[in-house]
Amino acid sequence: MAGYNLYIERENQISVEEWLAVCEQDKSLSVQSTAIAVNPQTGEEIEVSTPNSCVWISPILKKKYSFTYSNGSVTLGTDKAQLKKAKKIAKILNAKVVGDEGEEY
C-alpha cells in the first residue's frame, strides 16, 4: 500500500522560483537536490535525485523532514510536526495544505 501524502497547493500553481525563495528566506529550511535512501534488506545506500526539494529539521524532535516541489505544488508527509511547518509555509505562499483526497488541513 502506498503512503498517504499531503500537499501545499493553491489554485494558481506555485512557481519553482517562489518555492526556492521561501526555502532560501527561511533559515530552518535547506535546499537539497539529492537524498540518500537505505535498502532495508541489503543495507545498500541509494542516492535519489530530488530537484527543488527542501529539508527541514524540527528544532524540538531533531528529525529531518522533506518538502518536495513538483508541478506547481509541494509534497510532504503526514507527521504532525511537519504538518505544522507546512501550514506556516502555505500561509507565506497564500496556499493551503490538502491531503490525497482533497481534504484541507
ABEGO torsion letter per residue (X at the ends): XBBBBBBBBBABBBBAAAAAAAAAABAABBBBABBBBBBAAAGBBBBBBBBGBBBBBBAAAGBBBBBBBBGGBBBBBABAAAAAAAAAAAAAAGBBBBBAAGBBX
